[in-house]
Amino acid sequence: MSKILVIDDERAIRNTLKEVLEYEKHEVDLAEDGPKGLEMFSANMYDIVLCDIKMAKMDGIEVLGKISEIRLILRHNDIRTWQYRYCC
């Protein structure tokens, strides 16, 4: 199944989503705020990110924007690695 990251500053919502998603056989990681979510996203490969919009330290729109930037950097590095391994 999918590997999912849930970013939400409300513990009850995080835990409820984790319980429901794990019942459906997904692997779920939880982050309590935007900075922690970005740290986890950078260190792991996730298929899906569920993110609260209103959070104190960093709002969800900013988090998702930074996730897009991280994905672009990772894709660029993957392409560069592929080119090095297979073209040079």
N, CA, C and O atoms as a Maestro MAE file, in Angstrom:
{
 s_m_m2io_version
 :::
 2.0.0
}

f_m_ct {
 s_m_title
 :::
 protein
 m_atom[352] {
  # First column is atom index #
  i_m_mmod_type
  r_m_x_coord
  r_m_y_coord
  r_m_z_coord
  i_m_residue_number
  s_m_chain_name
  s_m_pdb_residue_name
  s_m_pdb_atom_name
  i_m_atomic_number
  :::
  1 25 0.833 -1.199 0.000 1 A "MET " " N  " 7
  2 3 0.000 0.000 0.000 1 A "MET " " CA " 6
  3 2 0.871 1.254 0.000 1 A "MET " " C  " 6
  4 15 2.076 1.185 -0.241 1 A "MET " " O  " 8
  5 25 0.260 2.380 0.268 2 A "SER " " N  " 7
  6 3 0.952 3.665 0.207 2 A "SER " " CA " 6
  7 2 1.644 4.009 1.518 2 A "SER " " C  " 6
  8 15 1.222 3.595 2.598 2 A "SER " " O  " 8
  9 25 2.722 4.780 1.389 3 A "LYS " " N  " 7
  10 3 3.399 5.350 2.553 3 A "LYS " " CA " 6
  11 2 2.928 6.798 2.643 3 A "LYS " " C  " 6
  12 15 3.112 7.574 1.706 3 A "LYS " " O  " 8
  13 25 2.318 7.161 3.779 4 A "ILE " " N  " 7
  14 3 1.644 8.448 3.929 4 A "ILE " " CA " 6
  15 2 2.236 9.217 5.104 4 A "ILE " " C  " 6
  16 15 2.491 8.656 6.169 4 A "ILE " " O  " 8
  17 25 2.449 10.518 4.885 5 A "LEU " " N  " 7
  18 3 2.873 11.430 5.947 5 A "LEU " " CA " 6
  19 2 1.693 12.330 6.292 5 A "LEU " " C  " 6
  20 15 1.130 12.986 5.416 5 A "LEU " " O  " 8
  21 25 1.320 12.360 7.565 6 A "VAL " " N  " 7
  22 3 0.252 13.240 8.057 6 A "VAL " " CA " 6
  23 2 0.905 14.340 8.881 6 A "VAL " " C  " 6
  24 15 1.601 14.072 9.860 6 A "VAL " " O  " 8
  25 25 0.667 15.598 8.464 7 A "ILE " " N  " 7
  26 3 1.209 16.758 9.184 7 A "ILE " " CA " 6
  27 2 0.031 17.543 9.740 7 A "ILE " " C  " 6
  28 15 -0.747 18.122 8.983 7 A "ILE " " O  " 8
  29 25 -0.100 17.563 11.049 8 A "ASP " " N  " 7
  30 3 -1.203 18.290 11.692 8 A "ASP " " CA " 6
  31 2 -0.801 18.636 13.112 8 A "ASP " " C  " 6
  32 15 -0.183 17.825 13.802 8 A "ASP " " O  " 8
  33 25 -1.149 19.833 13.550 9 A "ASP " " N  " 7
  34 3 -0.774 20.253 14.896 9 A "ASP " " CA " 6
  35 2 -1.751 19.775 15.976 9 A "ASP " " C  " 6
  36 15 -1.510 19.984 17.165 9 A "ASP " " O  " 8
  37 25 -2.840 19.143 15.571 10 A "GLU " " N  " 7
  38 3 -3.792 18.609 16.544 10 A "GLU " " CA " 6
  39 2 -3.601 17.098 16.672 10 A "GLU " " C  " 6
  40 15 -3.812 16.342 15.724 10 A "GLU " " O  " 8
  41 25 -3.197 16.686 17.869 11 A "ARG " " N  " 7
  42 3 -2.883 15.281 18.125 11 A "ARG " " CA " 6
  43 2 -4.053 14.358 17.793 11 A "ARG " " C  " 6
  44 15 -3.852 13.302 17.192 11 A "ARG " " O  " 8
  45 25 -5.271 14.741 18.175 12 A "ALA " " N  " 7
  46 3 -6.439 13.883 17.945 12 A "ALA " " CA " 6
  47 2 -6.655 13.624 16.455 12 A "ALA " " C  " 6
  48 15 -6.985 12.506 16.060 12 A "ALA " " O  " 8
  49 25 -6.472 14.645 15.635 13 A "ILE " " N  " 7
  50 3 -6.636 14.482 14.185 13 A "ILE " " CA " 6
  51 2 -5.537 13.585 13.636 13 A "ILE " " C  " 6
  52 15 -5.812 12.684 12.844 13 A "ILE " " O  " 8
  53 25 -4.295 13.821 14.047 14 A "ARG " " N  " 7
  54 3 -3.182 12.970 13.597 14 A "ARG " " CA " 6
  55 2 -3.452 11.504 13.920 14 A "ARG " " C  " 6
  56 15 -3.327 10.630 13.061 14 A "ARG " " O  " 8
  57 25 -3.821 11.255 15.162 15 A "ASN " " N  " 7
  58 3 -4.016 9.882 15.597 15 A "ASN " " CA " 6
  59 2 -5.212 9.216 14.921 15 A "ASN " " C  " 6
  60 15 -5.162 8.031 14.595 15 A "ASN " " O  " 8
  61 25 -6.288 9.977 14.711 16 A "THR " " N  " 7
  62 3 -7.466 9.430 14.028 16 A "THR " " CA " 6
  63 2 -7.135 9.069 12.587 16 A "THR " " C  " 6
  64 15 -7.495 7.992 12.113 16 A "THR " " O  " 8
  65 25 -6.451 9.969 11.892 17 A "LEU " " N  " 7
  66 3 -6.052 9.674 10.509 17 A "LEU " " CA " 6
  67 2 -5.135 8.455 10.455 17 A "LEU " " C  " 6
  68 15 -5.277 7.602 9.579 17 A "LEU " " O  " 8
  69 25 -4.205 8.380 11.383 18 A "LYS " " N  " 7
  70 3 -3.286 7.229 11.426 18 A "LYS " " CA " 6
  71 2 -4.066 5.928 11.612 18 A "LYS " " C  " 6
  72 15 -3.815 4.941 10.921 18 A "LYS " " O  " 8
  73 25 -5.001 5.936 12.540 19 A "GLU " " N  " 7
  74 3 -5.785 4.736 12.823 19 A "GLU " " CA " 6
  75 2 -6.592 4.296 11.591 19 A "GLU " " C  " 6
  76 15 -6.595 3.116 11.240 19 A "GLU " " O  " 8
  77 25 -7.261 5.226 10.950 20 A "VAL " " N  " 7
  78 3 -8.081 4.905 9.776 20 A "VAL " " CA " 6
  79 2 -7.204 4.420 8.619 20 A "VAL " " C  " 6
  80 15 -7.516 3.417 7.977 20 A "VAL " " O  " 8
  81 25 -6.115 5.131 8.358 21 A "LEU " " N  " 7
  82 3 -5.249 4.773 7.238 21 A "LEU " " CA " 6
  83 2 -4.530 3.441 7.474 21 A "LEU " " C  " 6
  84 15 -4.373 2.652 6.542 21 A "LEU " " O  " 8
  85 25 -4.099 3.190 8.691 22 A "GLU " " N  " 7
  86 3 -3.459 1.913 8.988 22 A "GLU " " CA " 6
  87 2 -4.456 0.760 8.899 22 A "GLU " " C  " 6
  88 15 -4.088 -0.347 8.507 22 A "GLU " " O  " 8
  89 25 -5.696 1.009 9.255 23 A "TYR " " N  " 7
  90 3 -6.738 -0.007 9.103 23 A "TYR " " CA " 6
  91 2 -6.873 -0.408 7.631 23 A "TYR " " C  " 6
  92 15 -7.164 -1.560 7.310 23 A "TYR " " O  " 8
  93 25 -6.654 0.564 6.751 24 A "GLU " " N  " 7
  94 3 -6.715 0.315 5.304 24 A "GLU " " CA " 6
  95 2 -5.380 -0.185 4.752 24 A "GLU " " C  " 6
  96 15 -5.181 -0.231 3.538 24 A "GLU " " O  " 8
  97 25 -4.471 -0.557 5.649 25 A "LYS " " N  " 7
  98 3 -3.179 -1.177 5.307 25 A "LYS " " CA " 6
  99 2 -2.140 -0.219 4.723 25 A "LYS " " C  " 6
  100 15 -1.252 -0.648 3.986 25 A "LYS " " O  " 8
  101 25 -2.239 1.068 5.043 26 A "HIS " " N  " 7
  102 3 -1.224 2.029 4.626 26 A "HIS " " CA " 6
  103 2 -0.189 2.179 5.741 26 A "HIS " " C  " 6
  104 15 -0.487 1.965 6.916 26 A "HIS " " O  " 8
  105 25 1.017 2.546 5.355 27 A "GLU " " N  " 7
  106 3 2.072 2.854 6.319 27 A "GLU " " CA " 6
  107 2 1.997 4.356 6.588 27 A "GLU " " C  " 6
  108 15 2.042 5.151 5.649 27 A "GLU " " O  " 8
  109 25 1.883 4.755 7.851 28 A "VAL " " N  " 7
  110 3 1.634 6.160 8.191 28 A "VAL " " CA " 6
  111 2 2.679 6.676 9.173 28 A "VAL " " C  " 6
  112 15 2.971 6.036 10.183 28 A "VAL " " O  " 8
  113 25 3.239 7.849 8.857 29 A "ASP " " N  " 7
  114 3 4.102 8.587 9.778 29 A "ASP " " CA " 6
  115 2 3.400 9.884 10.141 29 A "ASP " " C  " 6
  116 15 2.639 10.438 9.348 29 A "ASP " " O  " 8
  117 25 3.666 10.362 11.356 30 A "LEU " " N  " 7
  118 3 3.016 11.573 11.849 30 A "LEU " " CA " 6
  119 2 4.032 12.661 12.173 30 A "LEU " " C  " 6
  120 15 5.115 12.391 12.693 30 A "LEU " " O  " 8
  121 25 3.653 13.905 11.851 31 A "ALA " " N  " 7
  122 3 4.463 15.071 12.217 31 A "ALA " " CA " 6
  123 2 3.542 16.097 12.867 31 A "ALA " " C  " 6
  124 15 2.428 16.334 12.399 31 A "ALA " " O  " 8
  125 25 4.022 16.704 13.957 32 A "GLU " " N  " 7
  126 3 3.182 17.622 14.730 32 A "GLU " " CA " 6
  127 2 3.217 19.068 14.240 32 A "GLU " " C  " 6
  128 15 2.433 19.894 14.707 32 A "GLU " " O  " 8
  129 25 4.104 19.381 13.318 33 A "ASP " " N  " 7
  130 3 4.141 20.737 12.770 33 A "ASP " " CA " 6
  131 2 4.872 20.723 11.424 33 A "ASP " " C  " 6
  132 15 5.432 19.705 11.016 33 A "ASP " " O  " 8
  133 25 4.852 21.872 10.748 34 A "GLY " " N  " 7
  134 3 5.459 21.987 9.431 34 A "GLY " " CA " 6
  135 2 6.946 21.669 9.395 34 A "GLY " " C  " 6
  136 15 7.374 20.864 8.567 34 A "GLY " " O  " 8
  137 25 7.748 22.275 10.267 35 A "PRO " " N  " 7
  138 3 9.180 21.978 10.236 35 A "PRO " " CA " 6
  139 2 9.494 20.495 10.442 35 A "PRO " " C  " 6
  140 15 10.370 19.955 9.765 35 A "PRO " " O  " 8
  141 25 8.802 19.837 11.353 36 A "LYS " " N  " 7
  142 3 9.021 18.406 11.583 36 A "LYS " " CA " 6
  143 2 8.585 17.610 10.350 36 A "LYS " " C  " 6
  144 15 9.246 16.644 9.968 36 A "LYS " " O  " 8
  145 25 7.473 18.016 9.727 37 A "GLY " " N  " 7
  146 3 7.005 17.347 8.517 37 A "GLY " " CA " 6
  147 2 8.006 17.458 7.386 37 A "GLY " " C  " 6
  148 15 8.248 16.486 6.669 37 A "GLY " " O  " 8
  149 25 8.593 18.640 7.220 38 A "LEU " " N  " 7
  150 3 9.605 18.825 6.174 38 A "LEU " " CA " 6
  151 2 10.839 17.970 6.440 38 A "LEU " " C  " 6
  152 15 11.416 17.391 5.520 38 A "LEU " " O  " 8
  153 25 11.230 17.900 7.698 39 A "GLU " " N  " 7
  154 3 12.380 17.066 8.075 39 A "GLU " " CA " 6
  155 2 12.103 15.600 7.726 39 A "GLU " " C  " 6
  156 15 12.959 14.914 7.169 39 A "GLU " " O  " 8
  157 25 10.905 15.133 8.058 40 A "MET " " N  " 7
  158 3 10.554 13.742 7.775 40 A "MET " " CA " 6
  159 2 10.437 13.504 6.270 40 A "MET " " C  " 6
  160 15 10.863 12.462 5.772 40 A "MET " " O  " 8
  161 25 9.863 14.465 5.547 41 A "PHE " " N  " 7
  162 3 9.717 14.324 4.104 41 A "PHE " " CA " 6
  163 2 11.082 14.248 3.423 41 A "PHE " " C  " 6
  164 15 11.275 13.478 2.483 41 A "PHE " " O  " 8
  165 25 12.018 15.049 3.904 42 A "SER " " N  " 7
  166 3 13.360 15.055 3.320 42 A "SER " " CA " 6
  167 2 14.096 13.736 3.541 42 A "SER " " C  " 6
  168 15 14.937 13.341 2.734 42 A "SER " " O  " 8
  169 25 13.770 13.061 4.643 43 A "ALA " " N  " 7
  170 3 14.479 11.840 5.005 43 A "ALA " " CA " 6
  171 2 13.807 10.565 4.489 43 A "ALA " " C  " 6
  172 15 14.407 9.492 4.538 43 A "ALA " " O  " 8
  173 25 12.575 10.672 3.999 44 A "ASN " " N  " 7
  174 3 11.814 9.494 3.591 44 A "ASN " " CA " 6
  175 2 11.121 9.727 2.260 44 A "ASN " " C  " 6
  176 15 10.965 10.867 1.823 44 A "ASN " " O  " 8
  177 25 10.711 8.654 1.626 45 A "MET " " N  " 7
  178 3 9.941 8.738 0.390 45 A "MET " " CA " 6
  179 2 8.473 8.471 0.720 45 A "MET " " C  " 6
  180 15 8.126 7.389 1.194 45 A "MET " " O  " 8
  181 25 7.620 9.450 0.471 46 A "TYR " " N  " 7
  182 3 6.192 9.297 0.737 46 A "TYR " " CA " 6
  183 2 5.414 9.337 -0.569 46 A "TYR " " C  " 6
  184 15 5.752 10.081 -1.489 46 A "TYR " " O  " 8
  185 25 4.363 8.521 -0.632 47 A "ASP " " N  " 7
  186 3 3.464 8.535 -1.777 47 A "ASP " " CA " 6
  187 2 2.448 9.660 -1.655 47 A "ASP " " C  " 6
  188 15 2.039 10.254 -2.653 47 A "ASP " " O  " 8
  189 25 2.043 9.948 -0.417 48 A "ILE " " N  " 7
  190 3 0.994 10.937 -0.148 48 A "ILE " " CA " 6
  191 2 1.366 11.749 1.082 48 A "ILE " " C  " 6
  192 15 1.905 11.210 2.049 48 A "ILE " " O  " 8
  193 25 1.078 13.055 1.047 49 A "VAL " " N  " 7
  194 3 1.227 13.924 2.213 49 A "VAL " " CA " 6
  195 2 -0.128 14.570 2.481 49 A "VAL " " C  " 6
  196 15 -0.689 15.239 1.614 49 A "VAL " " O  " 8
  197 25 -0.645 14.363 3.685 50 A "LEU " " N  " 7
  198 3 -1.866 15.031 4.135 50 A "LEU " " CA " 6
  199 2 -1.428 16.101 5.130 50 A "LEU " " C  " 6
  200 15 -0.781 15.805 6.135 50 A "LEU " " O  " 8
  201 25 -1.793 17.350 4.836 51 A "CYS " " N  " 7
  202 3 -1.276 18.460 5.640 51 A "CYS " " CA " 6
  203 2 -2.385 19.428 6.027 51 A "CYS " " C  " 6
  204 15 -3.172 19.863 5.187 51 A "CYS " " O  " 8
  205 25 -2.431 19.753 7.305 52 A "ASP " " N  " 7
  206 3 -3.336 20.781 7.809 52 A "ASP " " CA " 6
  207 2 -2.928 22.121 7.199 52 A "ASP " " C  " 6
  208 15 -1.744 22.344 6.948 52 A "ASP " " O  " 8
  209 25 -3.875 23.003 6.959 53 A "ILE " " N  " 7
  210 3 -3.564 24.313 6.386 53 A "ILE " " CA " 6
  211 2 -3.197 25.317 7.481 53 A "ILE " " C  " 6
  212 15 -2.229 26.064 7.338 53 A "ILE " " O  " 8
  213 25 -3.966 25.336 8.572 54 A "LYS " " N  " 7
  214 3 -3.717 26.304 9.648 54 A "LYS " " CA " 6
  215 2 -2.912 25.664 10.770 54 A "LYS " " C  " 6
  216 15 -3.426 24.879 11.566 54 A "LYS " " O  " 8
  217 25 -1.630 26.025 10.806 55 A "MET " " N  " 7
  218 3 -0.751 25.554 11.879 55 A "MET " " CA " 6
  219 2 0.077 26.739 12.360 55 A "MET " " C  " 6
  220 15 0.291 27.701 11.623 55 A "MET " " O  " 8
  221 25 0.534 26.659 13.590 56 A "ALA " " N  " 7
  222 3 1.203 27.799 14.220 56 A "ALA " " CA " 6
  223 2 2.587 28.106 13.643 56 A "ALA " " C  " 6
  224 15 2.827 29.235 13.215 56 A "ALA " " O  " 8
  225 25 3.492 27.143 13.620 57 A "LYS " " N  " 7
  226 3 4.882 27.423 13.245 57 A "LYS " " CA " 6
  227 2 5.044 27.702 11.753 57 A "LYS " " C  " 6
  228 15 5.842 28.555 11.364 57 A "LYS " " O  " 8
  229 25 4.298 26.991 10.924 58 A "MET " " N  " 7
  230 3 4.401 27.131 9.472 58 A "MET " " CA " 6
  231 2 3.074 26.637 8.904 58 A "MET " " C  " 6
  232 15 2.668 25.508 9.178 58 A "MET " " O  " 8
  233 25 2.390 27.474 8.114 59 A "ASP " " N  " 7
  234 3 1.101 27.029 7.611 59 A "ASP " " CA " 6
  235 2 1.263 25.970 6.523 59 A "ASP " " C  " 6
  236 15 2.337 25.813 5.942 59 A "ASP " " O  " 8
  237 25 0.181 25.252 6.262 60 A "GLY " " N  " 7
  238 3 0.222 24.123 5.350 60 A "GLY " " CA " 6
  239 2 0.569 24.490 3.920 60 A "GLY " " C  " 6
  240 15 1.205 23.701 3.221 60 A "GLY " " O  " 8
  241 25 0.170 25.665 3.470 61 A "ILE " " N  " 7
  242 3 0.497 26.099 2.108 61 A "ILE " " CA " 6
  243 2 2.012 26.242 1.967 61 A "ILE " " C  " 6
  244 15 2.589 25.818 0.966 61 A "ILE " " O  " 8
  245 25 2.647 26.836 2.966 62 A "GLU " " N  " 7
  246 3 4.108 26.978 2.938 62 A "GLU " " CA " 6
  247 2 4.786 25.607 2.981 62 A "GLU " " C  " 6
  248 15 5.762 25.365 2.271 62 A "GLU " " O  " 8
  249 25 4.263 24.720 3.815 63 A "VAL " " N  " 7
  250 3 4.825 23.366 3.907 63 A "VAL " " CA " 6
  251 2 4.756 22.673 2.552 63 A "VAL " " C  " 6
  252 15 5.747 22.108 2.091 63 A "VAL " " O  " 8
  253 25 3.590 22.714 1.915 64 A "LEU " " N  " 7
  254 3 3.429 22.033 0.628 64 A "LEU " " CA " 6
  255 2 4.285 22.680 -0.455 64 A "LEU " " C  " 6
  256 15 4.769 21.988 -1.351 64 A "LEU " " O  " 8
  257 25 4.479 23.992 -0.387 65 A "GLY " " N  " 7
  258 3 5.375 24.658 -1.327 65 A "GLY " " CA " 6
  259 2 6.804 24.175 -1.169 65 A "GLY " " C  " 6
  260 15 7.496 23.923 -2.156 65 A "GLY " " O  " 8
  261 25 7.245 24.046 0.079 66 A "LYS " " N  " 7
  262 3 8.614 23.568 0.333 66 A "LYS " " CA " 6
  263 2 8.765 22.097 -0.063 66 A "LYS " " C  " 6
  264 15 9.828 21.682 -0.526 66 A "LYS " " O  " 8
  265 25 7.709 21.318 0.119 67 A "ILE " " N  " 7
  266 3 7.744 19.915 -0.311 67 A "ILE " " CA " 6
  267 2 7.919 19.854 -1.824 67 A "ILE " " C  " 6
  268 15 8.664 19.012 -2.325 67 A "ILE " " O  " 8
  269 25 7.243 20.735 -2.560 68 A "SER " " N  " 7
  270 3 7.404 20.775 -4.019 68 A "SER " " CA " 6
  271 2 8.841 21.097 -4.396 68 A "SER " " C  " 6
  272 15 9.389 20.501 -5.323 68 A "SER " " O  " 8
  273 25 9.457 22.038 -3.681 69 A "GLU " " N  " 7
  274 3 10.854 22.388 -3.943 69 A "GLU " " CA " 6
  275 2 11.774 21.198 -3.659 69 A "GLU " " C  " 6
  276 15 12.692 20.923 -4.433 69 A "GLU " " O  " 8
  277 25 11.531 20.503 -2.563 70 A "ILE " " N  " 7
  278 3 12.349 19.343 -2.206 70 A "ILE " " CA " 6
  279 2 12.215 18.274 -3.284 70 A "ILE " " C  " 6
  280 15 13.206 17.661 -3.680 70 A "ILE " " O  " 8
  281 25 10.999 18.051 -3.755 71 A "ARG " " N  " 7
  282 3 10.776 17.040 -4.808 71 A "ARG " " CA " 6
  283 2 11.545 17.392 -6.071 71 A "ARG " " C  " 6
  284 15 12.133 16.519 -6.709 71 A "ARG " " O  " 8
  285 25 11.543 18.683 -6.437 72 A "LEU " " N  " 7
  286 3 12.282 19.093 -7.632 72 A "LEU " " CA " 6
  287 2 13.773 18.838 -7.463 72 A "LEU " " C  " 6
  288 15 14.432 18.359 -8.385 72 A "LEU " " O  " 8
  289 25 14.300 19.153 -6.296 73 A "ILE " " N  " 7
  290 3 15.724 18.925 -6.021 73 A "ILE " " CA " 6
  291 2 16.030 17.428 -6.073 73 A "ILE " " C  " 6
  292 15 17.036 17.019 -6.653 73 A "ILE " " O  " 8
  293 25 15.163 16.609 -5.468 74 A "LEU " " N  " 7
  294 3 15.392 15.162 -5.483 74 A "LEU " " CA " 6
  295 2 15.339 14.617 -6.902 74 A "LEU " " C  " 6
  296 15 16.162 13.781 -7.275 74 A "LEU " " O  " 8
  297 25 14.380 15.081 -7.697 75 A "ARG " " N  " 7
  298 3 14.295 14.628 -9.089 75 A "ARG " " CA " 6
  299 2 15.539 15.035 -9.858 75 A "ARG " " C  " 6
  300 15 16.080 14.248 -10.635 75 A "ARG " " O  " 8
  301 25 15.995 16.271 -9.643 76 A "HIS " " N  " 7
  302 3 17.191 16.752 -10.334 76 A "HIS " " CA " 6
  303 2 18.391 15.882 -9.975 76 A "HIS " " C  " 6
  304 15 19.165 15.493 -10.849 76 A "HIS " " O  " 8
  305 25 18.540 15.580 -8.694 77 A "ASN " " N  " 7
  306 3 19.653 14.737 -8.256 77 A "ASN " " CA " 6
  307 2 19.535 13.330 -8.817 77 A "ASN " " C  " 6
  308 15 20.545 12.725 -9.177 77 A "ASN " " O  " 8
  309 25 18.317 12.795 -8.898 78 A "ASP " " N  " 7
  310 3 18.124 11.468 -9.485 78 A "ASP " " CA " 6
  311 2 18.536 11.465 -10.952 78 A "ASP " " C  " 6
  312 15 19.177 10.523 -11.418 78 A "ASP " " O  " 8
  313 25 18.171 12.516 -11.680 79 A "ILE " " N  " 7
  314 3 18.530 12.605 -13.097 79 A "ILE " " CA " 6
  315 2 20.037 12.711 -13.244 79 A "ILE " " C  " 6
  316 15 20.628 12.047 -14.095 79 A "ILE " " O  " 8
  317 25 20.669 13.549 -12.412 80 A "ARG " " N  " 7
  318 3 22.113 13.710 -12.468 80 A "ARG " " CA " 6
  319 2 22.811 12.393 -12.151 80 A "ARG " " C  " 6
  320 15 23.788 12.038 -12.810 80 A "ARG " " O  " 8
  321 25 22.323 11.667 -11.152 81 A "THR " " N  " 7
  322 3 22.900 10.379 -10.793 81 A "THR " " CA " 6
  323 2 22.728 9.389 -11.938 81 A "THR " " C  " 6
  324 15 23.656 8.654 -12.272 81 A "THR " " O  " 8
  325 25 21.539 9.371 -12.541 82 A "TRP " " N  " 7
  326 3 21.285 8.478 -13.670 82 A "TRP " " CA " 6
  327 2 22.228 8.803 -14.826 82 A "TRP " " C  " 6
  328 15 22.807 7.904 -15.436 82 A "TRP " " O  " 8
  329 25 22.378 10.090 -15.119 83 A "GLN " " N  " 7
  330 3 23.261 10.492 -16.214 83 A "GLN " " CA " 6
  331 2 24.704 10.060 -15.922 83 A "GLN " " C  " 6
  332 15 25.406 9.601 -16.823 83 A "GLN " " O  " 8
  333 25 25.137 10.203 -14.692 84 A "TYR " " N  " 7
  334 3 26.501 9.837 -14.323 84 A "TYR " " CA " 6
  335 2 26.695 8.313 -14.459 84 A "TYR " " C  " 6
  336 15 27.707 7.852 -14.987 84 A "TYR " " O  " 8
  337 25 25.713 7.550 -13.977 85 A "ARG " " N  " 7
  338 3 25.845 6.098 -14.000 85 A "ARG " " CA " 6
  339 2 25.744 5.531 -15.407 85 A "ARG " " C  " 6
  340 15 26.475 4.603 -15.754 85 A "ARG " " O  " 8
  341 25 24.849 6.076 -16.219 86 A "TYR " " N  " 7
  342 3 24.536 5.439 -17.479 86 A "TYR " " CA " 6
  343 2 25.043 6.167 -18.721 86 A "TYR " " C  " 6
  344 15 25.070 5.588 -19.807 86 A "TYR " " O  " 8
  345 25 25.441 7.411 -18.576 87 A "CYS " " N  " 7
  346 3 25.851 8.162 -19.753 87 A "CYS " " CA " 6
  347 2 27.340 8.489 -19.774 87 A "CYS " " C  " 6
  348 15 27.893 8.753 -20.841 87 A "CYS " " O  " 8
  349 25 27.977 8.476 -18.656 88 A "CYS " " N  " 7
  350 3 29.371 8.937 -18.597 88 A "CYS " " CA " 6
  351 2 30.334 7.800 -18.311 88 A "CYS " " C  " 6
  352 15 31.542 8.019 -18.229 88 A "CYS " " O  " 8
  :::
 }
 m_bond[351] {
  # First column is bond index #
  i_m_from
  i_m_to
  i_m_order
  :::
  1 1 2 1
  2 2 3 1
  3 3 4 2
  4 3 5 1
  5 5 6 1
  6 6 7 1
  7 7 8 2
  8 7 9 1
  9 9 10 1
  10 10 11 1
  11 11 12 2
  12 11 13 1
  13 13 14 1
  14 14 15 1
  15 15 16 2
  16 15 17 1
  17 17 18 1
  18 18 19 1
  19 19 20 2
  20 19 21 1
  21 21 22 1
  22 22 23 1
  23 23 24 2
  24 23 25 1
  25 25 26 1
  26 26 27 1
  27 27 28 2
  28 27 29 1
  29 29 30 1
  30 30 31 1
  31 31 32 2
  32 31 33 1
  33 33 34 1
  34 34 35 1
  35 35 36 2
  36 35 37 1
  37 37 38 1
  38 38 39 1
  39 39 40 2
  40 39 41 1
  41 41 42 1
  42 42 43 1
  43 43 44 2
  44 43 45 1
  45 45 46 1
  46 46 47 1
  47 47 48 2
  48 47 49 1
  49 49 50 1
  50 50 51 1
  51 51 52 2
  52 51 53 1
  53 53 54 1
  54 54 55 1
  55 55 56 2
  56 55 57 1
  57 57 58 1
  58 58 59 1
  59 59 60 2
  60 59 61 1
  61 61 62 1
  62 62 63 1
  63 63 64 2
  64 63 65 1
  65 65 66 1
  66 66 67 1
  67 67 68 2
  68 67 69 1
  69 69 70 1
  70 70 71 1
  71 71 72 2
  72 71 73 1
  73 73 74 1
  74 74 75 1
  75 75 76 2
  76 75 77 1
  77 77 78 1
  78 78 79 1
  79 79 80 2
  80 79 81 1
  81 81 82 1
  82 82 83 1
  83 83 84 2
  84 83 85 1
  85 85 86 1
  86 86 87 1
  87 87 88 2
  88 87 89 1
  89 89 90 1
  90 90 91 1
  91 91 92 2
  92 91 93 1
  93 93 94 1
  94 94 95 1
  95 95 96 2
  96 95 97 1
  97 97 98 1
  98 98 99 1
  99 99 100 2
  100 99 101 1
  101 101 102 1
  102 102 103 1
  103 103 104 2
  104 103 105 1
  105 105 106 1
  106 106 107 1
  107 107 108 2
  108 107 109 1
  109 109 110 1
  110 110 111 1
  111 111 112 2
  112 111 113 1
  113 113 114 1
  114 114 115 1
  115 115 116 2
  116 115 117 1
  117 117 118 1
  118 118 119 1
  119 119 120 2
  120 119 121 1
  121 121 122 1
  122 122 123 1
  123 123 124 2
  124 123 125 1
  125 125 126 1
  126 126 127 1
  127 127 128 2
  128 127 129 1
  129 129 130 1
  130 130 131 1
  131 131 132 2
  132 131 133 1
  133 133 134 1
  134 134 135 1
  135 135 136 2
  136 135 137 1
  137 137 138 1
  138 138 139 1
  139 139 140 2
  140 139 141 1
  141 141 142 1
  142 142 143 1
  143 143 144 2
  144 143 145 1
  145 145 146 1
  146 146 147 1
  147 147 148 2
  148 147 149 1
  149 149 150 1
  150 150 151 1
  151 151 152 2
  152 151 153 1
  153 153 154 1
  154 154 155 1
  155 155 156 2
  156 155 157 1
  157 157 158 1
  158 158 159 1
  159 159 160 2
  160 159 161 1
  161 161 162 1
  162 162 163 1
  163 163 164 2
  164 163 165 1
  165 165 166 1
  166 166 167 1
  167 167 168 2
  168 167 169 1
  169 169 170 1
  170 170 171 1
  171 171 172 2
  172 171 173 1
  173 173 174 1
  174 174 175 1
  175 175 176 2
  176 175 177 1
  177 177 178 1
  178 178 179 1
  179 179 180 2
  180 179 181 1
  181 181 182 1
  182 182 183 1
  183 183 184 2
  184 183 185 1
  185 185 186 1
  186 186 187 1
  187 187 188 2
  188 187 189 1
  189 189 190 1
  190 190 191 1
  191 191 192 2
  192 191 193 1
  193 193 194 1
  194 194 195 1
  195 195 196 2
  196 195 197 1
  197 197 198 1
  198 198 199 1
  199 199 200 2
  200 199 201 1
  201 201 202 1
  202 202 203 1
  203 203 204 2
  204 203 205 1
  205 205 206 1
  206 206 207 1
  207 207 208 2
  208 207 209 1
  209 209 210 1
  210 210 211 1
  211 211 212 2
  212 211 213 1
  213 213 214 1
  214 214 215 1
  215 215 216 2
  216 215 217 1
  217 217 218 1
  218 218 219 1
  219 219 220 2
  220 219 221 1
  221 221 222 1
  222 222 223 1
  223 223 224 2
  224 223 225 1
  225 225 226 1
  226 226 227 1
  227 227 228 2
  228 227 229 1
  229 229 230 1
  230 230 231 1
  231 231 232 2
  232 231 233 1
  233 233 234 1
  234 234 235 1
  235 235 236 2
  236 235 237 1
  237 237 238 1
  238 238 239 1
  239 239 240 2
  240 239 241 1
  241 241 242 1
  242 242 243 1
  243 243 244 2
  244 243 245 1
  245 245 246 1
  246 246 247 1
  247 247 248 2
  248 247 249 1
  249 249 250 1
  250 250 251 1
  251 251 252 2
  252 251 253 1
  253 253 254 1
  254 254 255 1
  255 255 256 2
  256 255 257 1
  257 257 258 1
  258 258 259 1
  259 259 260 2
  260 259 261 1
  261 261 262 1
  262 262 263 1
  263 263 264 2
  264 263 265 1
  265 265 266 1
  266 266 267 1
  267 267 268 2
  268 267 269 1
  269 269 270 1
  270 270 271 1
  271 271 272 2
  272 271 273 1
  273 273 274 1
  274 274 275 1
  275 275 276 2
  276 275 277 1
  277 277 278 1
  278 278 279 1
  279 279 280 2
  280 279 281 1
  281 281 282 1
  282 282 283 1
  283 283 284 2
  284 283 285 1
  285 285 286 1
  286 286 287 1
  287 287 288 2
  288 287 289 1
  289 289 290 1
  290 290 291 1
  291 291 292 2
  292 291 293 1
  293 293 294 1
  294 294 295 1
  295 295 296 2
  296 295 297 1
  297 297 298 1
  298 298 299 1
  299 299 300 2
  300 299 301 1
  301 301 302 1
  302 302 303 1
  303 303 304 2
  304 303 305 1
  305 305 306 1
  306 306 307 1
  307 307 308 2
  308 307 309 1
  309 309 310 1
  310 310 311 1
  311 311 312 2
  312 311 313 1
  313 313 314 1
  314 314 315 1
  315 315 316 2
  316 315 317 1
  317 317 318 1
  318 318 319 1
  319 319 320 2
  320 319 321 1
  321 321 322 1
  322 322 323 1
  323 323 324 2
  324 323 325 1
  325 325 326 1
  326 326 327 1
  327 327 328 2
  328 327 329 1
  329 329 330 1
  330 330 331 1
  331 331 332 2
  332 331 333 1
  333 333 334 1
  334 334 335 1
  335 335 336 2
  336 335 337 1
  337 337 338 1
  338 338 339 1
  339 339 340 2
  340 339 341 1
  341 341 342 1
  342 342 343 1
  343 343 344 2
  344 343 345 1
  345 345 346 1
  346 346 347 1
  347 347 348 2
  348 347 349 1
  349 349 350 1
  350 350 351 1
  351 351 352 2
  :::
 }
}
